[in-house]
Amino acid sequence: MAETAQATSTTQGTATEQKAALGADPASRLTKAQEITRRHVLWALGAGVVPFPVVDVLAVMAVHVKMLKEFSDLYGVQFREGAAKKLLGNLLSSIGIIGIGSAIGGSLAKFVPLLGSTLGFISVPIVAGMATHAVGRVFTMHFEAGGTLLDFDPGAMRAYFKQEFDKAKDSVTKLQQDQQDKSRAKPA
């Protein structure tokens, strides 16, 4: 009986959270979603410079899953890590062989001393940031429309994701440059 009461309490808590999130001012919720995306783009840029090949790509995927968890909390929708990983894998496959190849190639290039490492440290963070920005934009739009992880259709979102991925290069490069400028400006 205690388990039933606890399950009912959890279900009611989730429904209450969802109503509160959806009842929140849409402009402030959208601003929070954009802040979540920006913060995770920065995390993805950092994860992209992890010096170990393949580990960097896994770190970026972890950043994406964490971002979806924060979106789920913000919008009051149920989060399932397994579902999030499947959706992300399916969605990220839409950037095509060139995008995936450059991320994996850049990651594996870190095995090559000097030139490969330099190439990997430049390309992987940018592609990771671009993908994170696009994932953030796609899921913000989906959640703003009242969607959940369970009704997300990666196939229907591929074109929008690809469009956002392509547009993200300038904003991610600028964000990366701003962060580098801030770190240089800090006194030692």
C-alpha positions, 0 to 999 in steps of 0.5 A: 500500500505504501508503494501505491501511495508513493507511486500516486504521489510521484504521478501527481508530482509529475503532473503538477510539475508539467502544469507549472512548466506549461503555465509558466510565461512562454517568453521566460520559458523560451529564454531558459531553454535558450540558456540551456542550449547555450550552456550545453554548446559550451560544454560540448565545445569542451567535450570536443577537446577531450584528448582521447579519441572516441571518448570525446564523441561519447562525452558530447553524447552525454552532454546532449542527454543531459541537455534533454534531461534539463529540457524535460525538467523545464517543460515538465515532461517525462525523461527516459535516458534510453529513449533520449539516446535513441532519439539523439542517435537517430536525429544526429544521423541526419547530418549525413556522412560528411558531418559524422565523418568529420566528427569521427575523423577529427576524433580519430585524428587525435591518434596522429601526433601534432598535425592530427591532434591539431586537426582533431582539437579544431574540428571536433569541438566545432562539429560538437557545438554545431550539433548541440546547438541544432539539437537544442533548437529542435527540442526547444521547438518540439517541447514548446509545441507541447511535445514529449520525448515519447511523441518526438519523430526524428524523421519528421525533424531531420530537415529542420535539424539539418537546417539548424546544424548548417546555420550553427557554424557562425554562432558556435564559432562566435561563442567559442571565440567569445569564451576564448577572449574571456579566458584571455582577459582574466588576470592570472 
